[in-house]
Amino acid sequence: MAETITITDNRTGEAVEIPILNGGVDSKEWSKLLPGVWFQDPSFGTTSGASSAITELDGENGILRYRGYPIEQLAQHSSYLEVAYLLIFGDLPTPEQFEAWRYEITHHTFIHENLRKHFMEGFHHDAHPMGMLVSTIAALSTFYPEAKNIEDPSVVMKQVIRLIAKMPTLAAGAYRHSAGMPFVYPDNSLDFAANFLSMMWKTAEPRYDANPVLSRALDVLFILHADHEQNCSTTAMRTVGSSHADPYSATAAATAALYGPRHGGANEAVIKMLNVIGSIDNVQSYVDAVKRGEMRLQGFGHRVYKNYDPRARIIKKTADEVFEVTGKSPLLDIALKLEEVALSDEYFLSRKLYPNVDFYSGLIYQAMGFPMDMFTVLFAIPRTAGWLAHYIELLDQDSRICRPRQLYIGKPEREYAPIETRNGSQAG
């Protein structure tokens, strides 16, 4: 028997029974009973804005799956490029499919010389890498005008390949410019993560070969960040995509949303918090200050997870492997002590505040040599695959253009008064 919910309009006594499907109810059925009455949900925290088959997130039970595959299995056995294929096409590739996919991505890593010379090099020397990334992604739409033909799936797929392939090149280029270093061209003999590290760190050597442990760690981080359901940037991607903007413009909008410190800046906030704490001896006093509401515990808790973030367990193991190569970060002992103290305190346990993916990712990036300005850029590189999977999905669904309603809270109708007759109270 199907589950249903019944609502009654107490003004009229009319009622409607609505089926519960996939954990939700159709707002159109509600509006039949309540025309002109809007749901008030400013941050969309209890509103489903899309039906999606890409990522399943069960925050109550700490479950994250891409296309049905547990994130733990993908992080252990897969690669970022294979996961990107999974997100875009819906299934893991055969060996032949993966080789064709890898070849396409690898051979679209270069960017147009005019974009590099006349656009990226035009930024001020201290431009933030994330600001450069947002701008250059948007600029790509002017280099590929055919991208506007989103009615042709083959044209859309060409842009998907270009975006996934070029994001590391743009990201590394933004860093090199901000650091005053020459641009490094992609090395197509390297895999996805190793190629990015080469473009980041290569100096005068003929070939840069990253430490395989660090390259694999970065690949795992890319897998963990590839998609995360309807977060702020993905919602931006789907909102802009619903207007049928080209994939570059929509991806630029998603990247801009990620640029905000409330979304992409969480791991940077963790590093700043650990620096404020300063030593293991200060951990307890900091925790006490958090409980008094004087400080914030960065990297703990999550908007949707009411249990341990499944990505955090994976990333903690990855951190151990990275520190064996780079040496232990001076902030690691503080982080471990902070986690120990918080997870033994009923204050945090009762509020279900567990470490999230950002708690350790910043430490890993820092140990690998990335400056904090690059942390959000590192987030954007893998999330591009997830964003584009949602873009393709909304096109396939022929989604209507996003157009939420509002509850008007302004002044009622007023008569216009000529300027010479207005006094201060009228103007206000």
BAKOLKE-357956 format. One record per atom (N, C-alpha, C, CB): x, y, z. Coordinates in steps of 0.001 Angstrom, whole numbers, plus 500000, padded with zeros to 6 digits. Glycine has a CB too. Layout:
N
XYZ/...
This chain:
428
500851498801500000/500000500000500000/500887501249500000/499037500006501239/500585502168499113/501400503370498990/501252504270500216/501018504139497727/502382504875500612/502343505828501714/501793507152501201/503754506019502342/500990507793502025/500409509073501635/500433510030502817/498967508889501116/500153511285502509/499989512297503551/498750513108503189/501272513221503685/497969513477504188/496749514262503954/496921515632504590/495486513540504530/496612516680503833/496642518034504389/495239518619504270/497701518940503651/494904519435505269/493579520051505322/493728521555505406/492761519518506520/492979522263504584/492927523726504646/491868524082505682/492599524371503229/492298524529506852/491369524814507940/490445525991507633/492139525092509208/490797526775506625/489934527901506252/488669527411505560/490688528878505338/488776526314504812/487659525835504014/487201524426504393/488033525864502567/488069523714505102/487765522324505435/488100521348504327/486324522194505780/488568521854503198/488942520976502094/490246520250502424/489085521782500780/490359519013501931/491545518205502192/492001517534500905/491264517150503284/493286517165500877/493833516451499736/494810515399500258/494532517431498736/494760514218499642/495671513136499993/496735513041498908/494910511779500160/497997513090499320/499112513135498373/500025511941498612/499905514466498506/500401511201497572/501313510067497747/502740510532498039/501299509180496498/503455509743498842/504869509995499118/505673509110498179/505233509713500628/506422509724497274/507193508994496272/508671509337496413/506692509321494844/509510508313496562/510959508505496699/511309509464497823/511544509017495398/510523509411498893/510809510253500051/510333511681499926/512253510260500304/509536511982498910/509059513346498737/507611513389498323/509895514066497723/507045514587498354/505673514801497905/505679515870496819/504747515214499092/504754515763495886/504687516671494749/504046517993495172/503895516031493586/504807519074495035/504286520375495456/503103520822494603/505385521422495396/503013520295493373/501873520666492529/500556520221493152/502022520057491133/500584519062493825/499370518579494478/498978519484495637/499563517144494973/499976519977496368/499695520916497464/499070522196496911/500993521247498253/499634522662495781/499169523949495246/497733523879494727/500093524410494127/497257522668494410/495856522539494001/494922522920495149/495560521099493528/495342522597496376/494534522921497544/494833524328498041/494776521908498658/496095524763497873/496536526041498433/497073526956497335/497614525815499511/496265527339496368/496757528217495299/497190529562495860/495677528419494223/498343530035495393/498849531327495851/499539531284497196/497737532298495916/499653530110497813/500377529963499082/501689529266498783/499536529160500147/502806529928499127/504122529396498775/504806528776499978/504999530492498187/505623527787499734/506450527201500786/507582528175501113/507016525805500351/507767528449502394/508844529341502815/510036528493503260/508372530293503966/511053528425502394/512240527622502676/513440528331502047/512086526150502125/513918529436502663/514904530317502029/516187529629501565/515262531398502973/516675528625502278/517926527983501873/517692526627501223/518841527824503070/516438526322500911/516061525061500273/516489523838501102/516680524982498879/516556524017502417/517017522934503284/516059521767503371/517262523457504647/514782522011503116/513792520935503163/513031520820501840/512809521169504316/513651521343500782/512995521349499476/513831520571498471/512766522792498983/513203519703497718/513872519017496614/513656519826495344/513342517556496444/514753520292494768/514640521073493546/514886520256492294/515593522216493586/515202518972492465/515504518142491302/515314516675491638/516935518395490810/515046515894490617/515095514438490721/516353513995490002/513805513753490113/517224513272490702/518517512945490121/518896511503490393/519586513874490659/519543510881489414/520017509504489546/521527509447489726/519609508687488328/522159510581490027/523625510650490044/524204510247491391/524086512052489694/523851510955492441/524450510714493753/523379510490494803/525345511882494160/523569509445495592/522677509152496714/523399509527498004/522245507640496726/522775510389498780/523368510846500032/522364510620501156/523784512349499946/522719509752502085/521896509477503268/522641510024504476/521596507932503430/522299511254504850/523010511912505933/522800511285507282/522614513316505997/521634510678507499/521346510067508792/522248508858509045/519874509651508866/522555508133507992/523336506903508131/524758507018507599/522639505786507426/525155508215507186/526522508421506724/526842507658505460/527482508029507791/525930507688504467/526106506938503226/526262507912502058/524907505978502984/527257507642501205/527448508412499977/527748507427498856/528603509472500130/526946507470497799/527128506566496670/527034507352495369/526081505428496698/527949507044494435/527867507582493081/527247506518492182/529276508016492553/526108506821491592/525423505895490683/525260504510491315/526197505779489360/525085504476492643/524869503226493350/526126502621493948/524253502249492435/527307503097493563/528554502538494070/528991503273495341/529658502618492996/529232502544496455/529683503196497696/530986503945497481/529858502162498814/531078505119498071/532267505949497921/533512505227498430/532087507272498662/533337504366499436/534481503627499980/535095502707498927/534053502808501207/534263502035498145/534765501126497116/535437501889495985/533630500271496563/534844502991495595/535425503785494516/536767504369494925/534472504902494105/536877504864496152/538136505443496619/539238504397496712/537940506106497973/538865503179497040/539861502119497195/540305501535495859/539309501017498071/539379501376494937/539672500597493738/539726501403492447/538660499534493593/539106502574492427/538914503281491165/539912504421491000/537494503819491077/539777505145489904/540562506353489645/539592507491489375/541550506154488442/540101508725489457/539211509854489230/538618509832487823/539954511158489459/539436509530486822/538910509534485455/537825508482485268/540037509298484456/537975507322485921/536939506298485831/535665506763486540/537439504969486437/535820507416487680/534667507945488409/533977509044487593/535104508492489791/534772509879486932/534184510913486074/533346510280484969/535286511802485461/533841509198484381/533077508470483360/531776507941483969/533918507297482768/531881507366485151/530699506834485845/529653507922486050/531098506227487202/530068509084486528/529126510177486786/528469510660485492/529844511346487479/529249510779484443/528736511321483176/527823510324482467/529899511706482254/528238509048482407/527525508075481582/526625507132482376/528510507270480803/526793507062483701/525882506257484514/526371504885484875/524618506119483824/527406504385484210/527956503059484500/529476503113484444/527412502002483503/530133502173485131/531577502064485029/531946501598483627/532136501096486099/533064502067483092/533420501738481707/534048500350481573/534377502781481159/533895499776480392/534665498586480032/536101499045479759/534041497842478773/537061498121479663/538432498541479337/538509499360478054/539327497327479211/537768498965477039/537792499692475767/537175501084475915/537043498896474684/536069501172476646/535425502470476870/536330503400477676/534082502283477595/536988502846478679/537851503693479501/539045504198478700/538333502926480735/539632503349477883/540788503775477106/540403504886476140/541389502590476341/539230504764475516/538757505826474618/538509507124475391/537465505385473894/537918507004476579/537649508161477453/538957508808477905/536813507731478689/539892507989478361/541187508501478826/541898509235477696/542074507349479358/541854508658476494/542506509283475339/541877510641475039/542412508365474101/540558510707475034/539878511969474745/540226513040475768/538370511759474710/540175512684477038/540505513659478090/541951514099477962/540254513062479494/542849513136477813/544280513440477752/544621514360476593/545081512161477637/543949514209475474/544282514989474286/543446516263474142/544107514135473061/542794516660475222/542124517964475241/542585518808476425/540603517781475293/543764518514476942/544263519224478124/544836520599477792/545320518392478814/545275520796476541/545875522077476177/544793523159476052/546663521947474852/545195524386476324/544288525519476160/544805526408475029/544155526329477488/543904527174474442/544254528060473340/545316529054473795/543004528800472814/546328529273472969/547422530176473343/546932531591473614/548475530204472250/545901532024472887/545381533377473132/544760533494474519/544346533750472067/544151532400474991/543578532423476332/544674532582477367/542770531148476601/545779531890477146/546890531962478108/547613533304478031/547886530821477857/548002533700476804/548845534881476645/548095536189476870/549453534885475274/546898536271476309/546210537564476302/545115537680477358/545616537807474948/544769536579477991/543722536637479011/544299536346480386/542596535645478689/544850535142480572/545355534774481898/546519535660482322/545789533311481910/547405535991481378/548556536825481733/548172538285481931/549622536723480663/546917538611481630/546453539978481850/545995540258483264/545346540278480921/545856539214484081/545454539422485470/546580540063486265/545040538096486116/546219540801487292/547209541396488180/548025540294488836/546533542286489247/549254540622489209/550170539597489721/549664538926490997/551526540208489982/548845539629491765/548358539044493015/546889538616492919/548532540040494157/546409538382491705/545022537925491521/544835536577492201/544661537826490011/543674536398492836/543390535130493509/543199534048492453/542127535245494425/543838532882492613/543698531822491611/542256531426491333/544456530615492052/541406531497492355/540010531107492147/539276532141491296/539295530929493497/539574533407491495/538988534445490652/539425534295489209/539366535823491167/540694533945489010/541192533696487661/540489532497487036/542706533468487682/540266531459487830/539635530246487315/538206530517486857/539645529150488381/537441531220487687/536059531548487326/536018532297485995/535394532392488436/536896533269485857/536897534113484658/537322533350483413/537812535302484860/538356532511483537/538852531806482354/537885530716481901/540220531197482640/537187530096482837/536166529118482437/535088529808481617/535541528427483678/534634530953482092/533609531694481342/534139532105479970/533152532944482131/535420532486479921/536012532928478650/536081531802477630/537408533487478886/536154530555478090/536224529427477156/535027529395476207/536305528114477927/533884529896476656/532694529866475798/532899530715474553/531462530355476569/533789531713474634/534051532547473455/535012531873472491/534612533898473876/535765530885472976/536671530135472110/535965528968471426/537856529622472913/534850528538471999/534096527419471432/532632527830471263/534212526152472336/532350528710470303/530979529224470146/529958528141469822/530947530266469061/530413526995469269/529461525922468977/528856525348470246/530137524817468185/529443525659471408/528945525133472682/527509525548472956/529831525597473817/527060526618472297/525678527077472519/524663526118471913/525480528475471929/525118525232471054/524204524279470400/523979523092471339/524780523793469015/523273523330472414/523091522282473423/522001521278473027/522744522912474769/521350521508471897/520356520545471415/521026519309470807/519434521207470378/522315519420470508/523061518327469896/523893517631470967/523965518844468742/523538516399471364/524276515702472432/525763515532472132/523664514342472671/526124515368470868/527541515204470540/528320516489470782/527703514763469087/527679517628470540/528319518921470812/528481519117472316/527494520085470203/527449518786473083/527528518897474540/528648518021475079/526189518508475190/528738516775474582/529761515856475079/531161516374474764/529565514462474473/531345517010473634/532654517589473299/533055518643474334/532624518215471880/532092519446474779/532397520466475784/532655519832477155/531244521481475879/531949518745477449/532173518022478698/533614517520478750/531179516841478839/534061516916477671/535440516414477611/536432517563477753/535689515656476285/536179518642477043/537089519795477118/537172520355478533/536636520894476154/536035520487479182/536040521081480524/536777520200481539/534604521320480996/536474518907481546/537153518017482487/538656518011482209/536580516580482395/539032518025480928/540440517961480551/541190519252480855/540563517641479085/540549520387480643/541250521664480744/541247522268482150/540638522637479792/540370521802483017/540315522380484363/541665522312485088/539257521663485186/542371521166485083/543683521160485748/544672522133485104/544268519756485727/544606522287483787/545505523199483087/545227524640483488/545366523034481570/543938525006483539/543564526357483965/543949526587485425/542050526586483772/543711525574486263/543996525702487692/545487525891487940/543491524472488451/546296525051487314/547746525169487484/548253526480486902/548465523986486823/547668526890485768/548068528158485174/547760529344486077/547383528342483845/546627529296486745/546268530367487683/547274530432488823/544844530153488240/547671529271489334/548673529253490411/550017529799489922/548853527820490953/550479529315488767/551792529732488272/551821531246488039/552141528979486965/550719531793487539/550666533240487330/550743533977488658/549384533630486581/549986533530489645/549981534206490945/551330534077491652/548873533635491833/552075533017491310/553394532812491928/554516533422491100/553656531325492124/554181534037489966/555200534645489123/556067533633488410/556059535541489938/555521532460488133/556278531393487490/555756531163486074/556197530092488316/556602530684485157/556154530460483773/555146529323483676/557348530160482873/554287529426482688/553265528417482430/553925527102482029/552290528893481329/553374525980482520/553867524654482156/552803523956481313/554220523809483427/553195523477480148/552252522784479277/551944521387479819/552811522691477846/550765520859479491/550420519505479931/551392518471479363/548984519161479514/551584517398480106/552386516256479661/551423515079479501/553561515919480687/551064514783478279/550039513780478022/550509512345478235/549542513930476631/551764512176478632/552225510837478992/551906510499480439/553719510714478753/551424511480481192/551121511294482610/549624511103482816/551622512493483434/549261510479483930/547840510336484232/547289511652484759/547607509205485254/545995511685485035/545290512934485319/545906513704486496/543826512642485610/546050513049487642/546571513734488827/548046514068488673/546363512876490070/548843513133488131/550275513364487967/550539514507486988/550969512086487485/549721514615485955/549858515703484995/549600517052485664/548897515500483817/548582517085486511/548303518334487231/549475518715488136/547013518198488066/550029517750488860/551170518034489733/552375518506488926/551540516790490552/552547517953487725/553631518398486856/553437519858486463/553715517515485602/552216520220486084/551943521604485688/552075522567486866/550544521712485087/551873522052488082/552029522876489282/553487523107489643/551317522233490447/554280522047489666/555577522101490337/556798522022489425/555653521007491308/556626521709488160/557773521557487272/558558522868487162/557313521094485882/559885522744487197/560729523945487048/561581523820485788/561641524148488302/562819523318485928/563705523240484764/563933521812484281/565031523872485092/563430520837485028/563678519445484654/562897519081483383/563289518497485814/563469518204482539/562774517820481295/561413517180481551/563637516859480495/561295516435482645/560043515765482964/559870515755484474/560012514319482388/558667516060484927/558375516025486354/557581514767486671/557599517292486795/558151513915487494/557455512702487925/557098512844489396/558328511430487685/555809513000489667/555346513166491048/555550511882491832/553864513580491081/555715512031493135/555756510856493995/554434510093493823/555995511259495500/554489508805493519/553240508060493249/552274508044494429/553567506636492864/552788508101495646/551915508145496824/551124509448496833/552741508005498132/551795510554496530/551126511856496523/550157511960495342/552165512996496462/550571511417494193/549684511434493030/548419510633493300/550404510879491796/548569509467493915/547400508653494244/546531509332495304/547838507267494733/547158509956496285/546394510657497325/545542511755496711/547337511250498388/546127512501495775/545369513562495115/544231512972494298/546287514407494217/544466511843493657/543424511178492877/542266510747493774/544002509962492135/542586510240494978/541545509853495932/540747511071496369/542161509153497155/541433512168496637/540740513401497020/539827513877495884/541763514505497386/540289513732494661/539455514101493517/538194513230493470/540253513965492198/538335511929493750/537171511041493773/536177511490494843/537607509582494027/536682511794496023/535817512168497143/535078513477496886/536636512283498416/535660514352496076/535056515657495820/534316515723494488/536117516721495853/534186514596493782/533639514639492429/532169515054492380/533797513295491782/531386514681493375/529987515114493414/529481514994494842/529104514272492438/528460515766495154/527892515689496505/526453516156496509/528715516524497490/525695515637495562/524268515898495502/523988517384495251/523595515441496796/522909517932495803/522450519278495451/523018520340496392/520925519332495471/524329520482496397/524964521533497198/524828522877496489/526459521204497456/525401523910497076/525226525266496548/525714525391495104/525965526266497428/526916524891494825/527463525058493477/526738524198492456/528941524722493467/526336522988492839/525579522141491920/524214522745491633/525422520728492495/523590523327492654/522323524021492446/522503525204491506/521742524491493783/523634525918491650/523938527022490729/524100526494489303/525223527770491174/524777525352489174/524969524746487857/523628524409487221/525837523484487965/522753523788487985/521458523389487445/520572524614487189/520757522413488407/520667525620488035/519850526823487844/520245527536486561/519993527776489047/521540527770486388/522005528449485172/521795527552483959/523500528842485297/522048526254484117/521828525324483016/520378525276482580/522281523949483405/519469525495483523/518044525435483172/517637526558482227/517192525495484430/518451527607482154/518182528686481188/518731528349479806/518792530006481679/519384527167479720/520035526679478498/521256527510478135/519048526685477337/521931528027479172/523258528608478966/524217527487478573/523761529355480252/525291527830477872/526243526810477433/526986526224478646/527253527409476412/527616525054478489/528264524387479620/529363525208480290/528841523093479163/530085526045479525/531144526855480115/530573527934481036/531991527497479016/529525528593480566/528906529641481391/528311529040482662/527812530388480592/527662527882482533/527070527237483708/528149526764484677/526191526053483282/529247526233484147/530344525785485012/531017526967485691/531377524987484204/531130528078485000/531691529286485617/530812529743486785/531827530421484569/529495529657486600/528573530037487674/528726529106488871/527119530017487170/528850527802488604/529038526839489688/530355527097490423/529009525400489139/531404527403489659/532707527696490262/532647528958491101/533781527837489183/531896529938490644/531720531173491417/531021530881492741/530914532212490607/530025529994492713/529346529620493956/530313528924494905/528140528707493662/531187528096494351/532174527390495166/533182528349495782/532899526347494331/533420529468495119/534387530474495570/534013531041496939/534484531610494548/532722531050497249/532289531615498526/532837530828499705/530773531655498596/533299531510500755/533918530809501896/532984529862502629/534443531809502870/531680530062502524/530749529147503192/530656527803502474/529364529779503279/531119527755501236/531021526516500455/532408525899500280/530370526788499068/533254526527499484/534542525919499159/535679526250500099/534929526315497815/535436527110501081/536542527564501923/536665526884503267/536415528995502147/535947525765503457/535919525149504786/537269524580505215/534887524056504816/538001523938504275/539280523362504701/540317524440505002/539815522418503627/540211525576504336/541083526703504666/540782527209506069/540917527841503640/539490527229506429/539096527659507771/539650526716508844/537566527734507876/539757525414508525/540326524450509473/541784524788509747/540201523005508933/542557525051508697/543973525383508866/544124526644509722/544653525582507488/543296527641509451/543364528881510238/543024528608511702/542402529947509659/542028527734511944/541664527387513320/542808526687514034/540422526500513336/543446525738513372/544552525007513990/545713525941514288/545017523862513082/545937526921513427/546989527914513690/546646528781514895/547206528801512458/545353529103515059/544917529879516219/545132529083517504/543434530280516079/544802527791517471/544988526946518657/546467526883519025/544432525518518409/547308526673518028/548745526828518230/549503525644518786/548963527932519104/548946524944519756/549633523782520342/548612522857520983/550694524227521390/549059521622521228/548191520626521857/547693521122523213/548936519289522020/548531521855523912/548179522326525254/546973523258525244/549361523035525881/546686523863524104/545589524830524027/544280524223523506/545994525981523141/544305522925523184/543131522303522577/541928522339523513/543441520866522188/542118521926524751/540992521864525678/540371523239525917/541440521264526999/541217524251526068/540680525598526298/539922526095525065/541820526581526655/540383525710523871/539672526104522654/538317525405522586/540512525773521397/538305524114522912/537046523362522916/536067523980523912/537296521873523262/536572524364525069/535717525008526071/535144526318525543/536503525264527363/535972527065524806/535496528326524225/534416528070523166/536675529108523602/534563526977522426/533544526596521438/532225526316522145/533997525352520621/532291525609523232/531075525246523977/530406526476524592/531411524229525081/531197527500524856/530622528751525391/530104529651524272/531672529511526224/530294529227523029/529831530020521901/530770531131521504/528512530595522209/532017531094522007/532975532153521713/533803531858520459/533895532355522899/533949530595520105/534726530192518936/533918529160518138/536120529611519359/534378528882516914/533721527882516081/534646526694515876/533305528484514726/534048525514515860/534807524290515619/534730523988514123/534254523085516480/535766524379513404/535786524213511957/536089522755511596/536828525159511318/535449522284510516/535712520925510044/534915519859510760/537152520620510184/533988520270511621/533120519329512330/531669519636511965/533339519413513883/530895518563511809/529495518736511456/529329519009509972/528883519863512264/528112518845509507/527822519054508087/526341519343507935/528236517815507231/526021520106506915/524643520504506663/523730519291506492/524572521390505425/524230518232505832/523366517096505550/523736515833506328/523398516803504089/524984515732506793/525363514528507536/525023514685509014/526868514234507364/524248513742509533/523953513681510964/524682512485511572/522416513581511216/525702512045510871/526525510933511284/527928511250510793/525992509556510724/528853510321510935/530220510548510485/530249510656508961/531155509412510972/530847511713508440/531008511899507006/531835510732506462/531688513277506686/531266509897505569/532009508720505100/533314509089504402/531145507907504156/533382510280503835/534601510725503166/535709511016504163/534323511961502326/535328511396505389/536329511752506394/537162510542506806/535654512363507622/536540509383506904/537285508170507275/538332507838506215/536322506976507462/537920507971504948/538844507674503850/539991508666503839/538111507697502499/539665509918504032/540675510963503921/541667510913505077/540011512329503866/541230510439506233/542150510312507364/543222509272507058/541385509931508651/542828508158506452/543795507131506041/544738507694504973/543061505867505504/544184508454504036/544996509075502993/546008510032503596/544110509811501987/545599510763504631/546508511701505302/547710510968505882/545771512467506415/547470509828506501/548573509047507073/549581508676505993/548039507774507760/549099508273504828/549983507874503728/550783509068503206/549166507245502584/550132510229503123/550817511432502638/551905511862503608/549817512577502430/551610511853504894/552575512324505883/553789511400506000/551902512457507234/553623510145505603/554788509250505572/555791509703504522/554351507802505290/555305510368503495/556184510865502422/556677512270502717/555453510847501077/555780513149503137/556118514570503296/556675514906504669/554902515416503038/556479513991505634/556760514345507016/555501514901507643/557920515362507110/555415514745508937/554189515136509627/554036516649509692/554169514554511030/552852517110509378/552545518525509505/552558518911510980/551176518854508859/553108520072511315/553093520508512720/551685520709513265/553871521795512866/550720520843512361/549339521031512803/548609519705513000/548585521884511799/549206518599512523/548518517316512585/548252516890514021/549330516252511873/549251517026514904/549064516611516291/547934517398516953/550365516790517080/547828518686516595/546738519506517139/545403518982516627/546918521003516753/545349518649515329/544115518146514735/543697516825515377/544286517968513224/544657515915515568/544343514622516177/543840514784517605/545571513717516160/544483515684518349/544059515924519728/542680516564519755/545074516815520463/542436517481518839/541133518152518777/540040517137518465/541142519278517713/540297516234517526/539326515197517200/539078514295518407/539809514367516002/540137513921519097/540014513052520274/539167513703521363/541400512710520828/539454514962521650/538730515668522712/537261515861522325/539391517038523002/537011516279521076/535639516548520650/534797515279520618/535635517204519278/535390514167520178/534621512932520055/534464512189521377/535275512029519051/535039512738522437/534820512164523765/533983513085524639/536154511877524445/533463514128524015/532684515135524745/531212515009524366/533207516573524444/530345514824525340/528918514643525081/528307515857524390/528181514366526383/528888517032524634/528381518257524004/528356518113522484/529246519471524407/529447517598521924/529552517465520476/528852516204519973/531018517450520056/528938515122520737/528295513880520328/526779514035520282/528680512747521277/526220514715521284/524765514888521318/524271515755520164/524338515506522647/525160516613519651/524807517471518517/525240516863517185/525440518846518684/525754515631517265/526192514879516081/527204515670515262/524989514512515205/528178516253515976/529239517006515330/530466516107515196/529576518299516132/530606515504514022/531725514619513729/532623515286512684/531222513227513230/533874514857512567/534741515428511524/534162515211510137/536140514817511599/534302516217509279/533856516071507896/535065516048506968/532889517216507503/534824515993505686/535903515817504711/536906516971504753/535322515691503307/536469518131505198/537347519298505207/538345519292506361/536521520549505271/538095518459507374/538940518508508564/540380518100508244/538367517601509655/540540517102507370/541887516639507043/542371517044505656/541939515160507160/541463517409504749/541896517690503377/542864518868503310/540689517970502495/542607519913504102/543506521060504095/544907520700504573/542942522162504959/544986519826505567/546289519379506060/547049518627504973/546120518489507300/546327517798504207/546959517052503113/547461518018502049/545968516034502493/546608518953501636/547013519913500613/548223520721501071/545851520849500269/548200521137502312/549314521928502845/550598521106502858/548991522432504267/550507519847503276/551689518981503317/552255518755501916/551343517633503968/551376518756500895/551824518549499525/552375519819498888/550689518019498693/552305520930499608/552898522168499129/551937523172498540/553898521858498135/550638522871498543/549663523804497971/549412524966498934/548334523075497649/549457526201498442/549081527339499294/547576527346499535/549525528676498651/547144527995500598/545724527983500944/544845528595499859/545509528721502240/545381529547499087/544599530143498001/544191529119496950/545388531256497343/544892527985496928/544607526962495925/543628525905496423/545888526298495495/543287525907497701/542443524834498247/541106524731497510/542194525068499741/540449525861497283/539144525835496616/539291525481495146/538439527188496761/540395525894494540/540676525512493154/540784523993493047/541981526186492650/541448523371494033/541591521921494052/540236521225494204/542526521501495183/539303521884494808/537936521405494961/537216521460493614/537177522240496021/537443522548492868/536723522779491609/537131521793490522/536963524199491122/538398521378490517/538875520488489447/538028519219489368/540355520118489673/537913518438490448/537118517212490339/535619517442490310/537440516309491470/535148518499490980/533702518724491033/533141519035489650/533374519867492001/534007519425488716/533556519706487356/532810518522486752/534741520072486476/533297517304486997/532625516116486461/531218515994487022/533430514847486779/531063516214488320/529738516154488929/528817517226488394/529844516281490426/529333518445488300/528517519531487758/528007519190486361/529322520834487720/528906518688485526/528529518395484145/527561517224484061/529766518102483314/527689516263484966/526717515163485000/525321515704485277/527109514117486071/525225516673486182/523929517282486487/523431518113485306/524028518160487750/524347518780484617/523966519577483447/523347518684482376/525190520328482875/524008517554482097/523486516610481102/522132516064481546/524484515449480875/522030515745482843/520788515171483354/519626516131483208/520948514777484808/519837517400483525/518715518347483429/518305518565481980/519086519691484074/519270518470481046/518906518563479630/518095517343479213/520168518695478749/518527516172479664/517792514950479336/516375514978479907/518542513725479864/516232515608481078/514917515688481716/514058516804481131/515078515900483211/514654517613480245/513964518773479679/513386519633480811/512834518321478700/514244519875481825/513799520622483006/513365522037482644/514913520674484050/512333522494483301/511872523868483114/512905524821483688/510486524093483780/512919526058483216/513815527051483766/513478527290485241/513729528363482961/514508527360486066/514289527567487505/513668528942487731/515626527432488301/512589528954488506/511916530220488783/511163530085490097/510949530618487621/511871530167491249/511173530083492530/510293531312492757/512182529936493679/509377531205493700/508548532341494102/509051532882495427/507055531935494208/508490533999495867/508904534626497112/507687535022497937/509783535852496833/507903535260499217/506887535863500075/507224537343500182/506831535174501500/506352538200499670/506620539633499674/506437540192501074/505703540362498680/507452540893501589/507381541465502940/507597542980502921/508423540800503852/507469543599501735/507687545036501618/506442545850501926/508170545367500239/506491547127501548/505393548051501822/504196547763500922/505857549499501635/503003548074501385/501813547939500525/501822549021499446/500504548030501371/500797549050498624/500725550036497545/500771551455498104/499445549835496718/501568552312497415/501691553717497823/501501554626496618/503066553983498485/501073555868496879/500908556855495813/502219557590495588/499779557855496153/502555557808494327/503770558549493986/503608560010494384/504086558429492472/504649560574495016/504633561995495401/505749562717494661/504796562167496950/505472563900494075/506531564660493407/507663564959494374/505977565968492822/508889565066493869/510059565174494735/510005566391495640/511311565222493905/509416567516495145/509411568744495946/508460568656497146/509023569930495072/507566567656497135/506614567532498240/507030566492499271/505253567186497705/508139565806499034/508543564709499927/509339565249501114/509381563659499157/509039564706502294/509872565007503439/510615563718503832/509013565570504634/511412563788504858/512235562641505243/511429561395505542/513059562987506437/510320561540506247/509538560362506605/508914559707505403/508469560726507588/508513560519504432/507919559973503214/508973559228502400/507281561094502368/510184559834502316/511255559215501531/511669557895502146/512466560150501426/511607557791503467/512009556548504127/510991555480503985/512275556778505565/
